[in-house]
């Protein structure tokens, strides 16, 4: 009769011990599962962070720049194929006081309109590779003439000399000459007309 309570107590202790070890085991399993989930979350976060950082960290030498150029460029000016479009017959006639008629021709980067009649007027327009090249050519031309005077307010720069003038607009030079020598006021008017049509 006394053995039954002792066996019951032992059985109860075994059940409690099993329950404790089972709880510990499930706690351990839960901890492991939680740790694994945290690791998976960390990995996923790292993957997201890495992929979002990739575009900003990668740079290609050939990729176009979004930065605006530091310098501005001058608008390209190119003479028309028909130089007579730049100076009308009446405008050319006003230079010499008699009626002259124009005839155009083109050779390479130079286009020319020759106005003929009882007087002779020539308009030569040359397209240079750069503004600097056109400027240098204008300076050389000014040195080669016996007497020159700067022309202000027409194009970018210009020079007048006996028998005509030359003006520069960007990388284009326009030269107007006549025989007999042109009326100076009419020459300036003609130069403004040419520059305005370039």
C-alpha positions in Angstrom: 0.0 0.0 0.0 2.9 2.3 0.7 4.6 1.5 -2.6 1.7 3.0 -4.7 2.2 6.6 -3.6 6.0 6.3 -4.1 5.5 5.0 -7.6 2.9 7.7 -8.3 5.4 10.4 -7.1 8.2 8.9 -9.3 5.8 8.8 -12.3 4.9 12.4 -11.7 8.5 13.5 -11.4 9.2 11.7 -14.7 6.3 13.5 -16.4 7.5 16.8 -15.1 11.1 16.1 -16.2 9.9 15.1 -19.6 7.8 18.2 -19.9 10.6 20.4 -18.8 13.1 18.8 -21.2 10.4 19.0 -24.0 9.8 22.7 -23.2 13.5 23.4 -23.2 13.8 21.5 -26.5 10.9 23.5 -28.0 12.4 26.7 -26.6 15.7 25.8 -28.2 13.9 25.0 -31.5 12.0 28.3 -31.3 15.2 30.1 -30.6 16.9 28.4 -33.5 14.0 29.2 -35.8 14.0 32.9 -34.6 17.7 33.1 -35.2 17.4 31.6 -38.7 14.6 34.0 -39.5 16.6 37.0 -38.3 19.6 35.8 -40.4 17.3 35.4 -43.4 16.0 38.9 -42.8 19.5 40.4 -42.5 20.5 38.6 -45.7 17.5 39.9 -47.5 18.1 43.4 -46.2 21.8 43.2 -47.2 20.8 42.1 -50.7 18.3 44.9 -51.0 20.8 47.5 -49.8 23.5 46.1 -52.1 21.3 46.2 -55.2 20.0 49.7 -54.4 23.6 50.9 -53.9 24.9 49.3 -57.1 23.8 52.0 -59.6 25.4 54.8 -57.6 28.6 53.0 -57.1 29.1 51.8 -60.6 30.6 54.3 -63.1 31.4 53.7 -66.8 34.1 55.8 -68.5 31.9 55.9 -71.7 28.7 57.0 -69.9 27.4 60.4 -70.9 27.8 63.2 -68.3 24.8 65.0 -67.0 26.9 68.0 -66.0 26.4 71.1 -68.2 29.4 72.1 -70.3 31.5 74.8 -68.6 31.7 76.9 -71.8 29.1 78.0 -74.3 29.4 77.5 -78.0 28.9 80.1 -80.7 26.1 79.5 -83.1 27.4 78.0 -86.4 27.3 80.5 -89.2 27.7 79.1 -92.7 27.5 81.1 -95.9 24.8 80.2 -98.4 25.7 78.5 -101.7 24.6 81.6 -103.5 26.6 84.6 -102.2 24.3 87.0 -104.3 21.6 86.2 -101.7 23.6 88.2 -99.2 23.8 91.4 -101.2 21.1 92.4 -103.7 21.8 94.1 -107.0 20.4 97.4 -105.9 22.5 97.3 -102.7 25.7 96.6 -104.8 24.7 99.3 -107.3 24.5 101.9 -104.5 28.1 101.3 -103.7 29.3 102.6 -107.1 26.4 104.7 -108.2 25.6 102.7 -111.3 23.6 99.5 -112.0 25.4 96.3 -111.6 24.2 92.7 -111.9 25.4 89.8 -109.8 26.6 86.3 -110.8 27.6 83.8 -108.1 30.2 81.1 -107.9 31.5 78.7 -105.2 34.9 77.2 -104.7 35.5 75.0 -101.6 34.6 77.0 -98.5 34.4 80.3 -100.4 31.4 81.6 -102.2 31.6 84.7 -104.4 29.2 87.1 -106.1 30.6 89.3 -108.8 28.5 92.3 -109.8 29.3 93.7 -113.2 28.2 96.6 -115.4 29.8 100.0 -115.9 31.5 99.3 -112.5 32.6 96.2 -110.7 31.6 95.0 -107.2 32.7 91.8 -105.5 31.4 90.0 -102.4 33.6 87.1 -101.1 32.4 85.0 -98.2 34.7 82.4 -96.7 33.8 79.8 -94.0 36.9 79.1 -91.8 37.3 76.1 -89.5 37.1 78.3 -86.3 36.5 81.8 -85.1 40.2 82.0 -84.2 41.3 81.1 -87.7 38.9 83.8 -89.2 40.2 86.3 -86.7 43.9 85.6 -87.6 43.1 85.9 -91.4 41.4 89.3 -90.7 44.5 90.4 -88.8 46.8 89.3 -91.7 44.6 91.1 -94.2 44.7 94.3 -92.1 48.5 94.2 -92.0 48.7 93.7 -95.8 46.7 96.9 -96.5 48.4 100.3 -96.7 45.7 102.0 -94.6 43.1 100.4 -92.5 40.4 101.5 -90.0 38.5 99.3 -87.6 34.8 98.9 -88.3 32.7 98.8 -85.1 29.2 97.6 -84.7 29.0 95.3 -87.7 29.5 91.6 -87.0 32.1 90.6 -84.4 34.9 92.7 -85.8 35.9 94.4 -89.1 38.4 96.5 -90.9 37.9 99.0 -93.7 40.6 99.9 -96.3 40.8 101.8 -99.6 38.4 100.0 -102.0 36.4 98.0 -99.5 36.1 96.3 -96.1 36.1 92.9 -94.4 34.0 91.9 -91.5 34.0 88.7 -89.3 30.9 86.9 -88.0 31.9 83.9 -85.8 34.1 81.8 -88.2 33.0 83.5 -91.4 34.7 86.5 -93.2 32.8 88.6 -95.6 34.7 91.0 -97.9 33.1 93.7 -100.1 35.3 95.5 -102.7 34.5 97.7 -105.7 36.0 99.6 -108.6 35.7 102.5 -108.6 36.1 102.8 -104.8 32.7 102.5 -103.0 30.8 105.3 -101.3 31.8 104.7 -97.6 28.3 105.2 -96.1 26.8 102.8 -98.7 29.7 100.3 -97.9 28.7 100.2 -94.3 25.0 99.7 -95.2 26.0 96.9 -97.5 28.1 95.2 -94.8 25.2 95.4 -92.3 22.9 93.8 -94.9 25.4 91.0 -95.5 25.9 90.3 -91.8 22.2 90.4 -91.1 21.6 87.6 -93.8 24.4 85.3 -92.7 
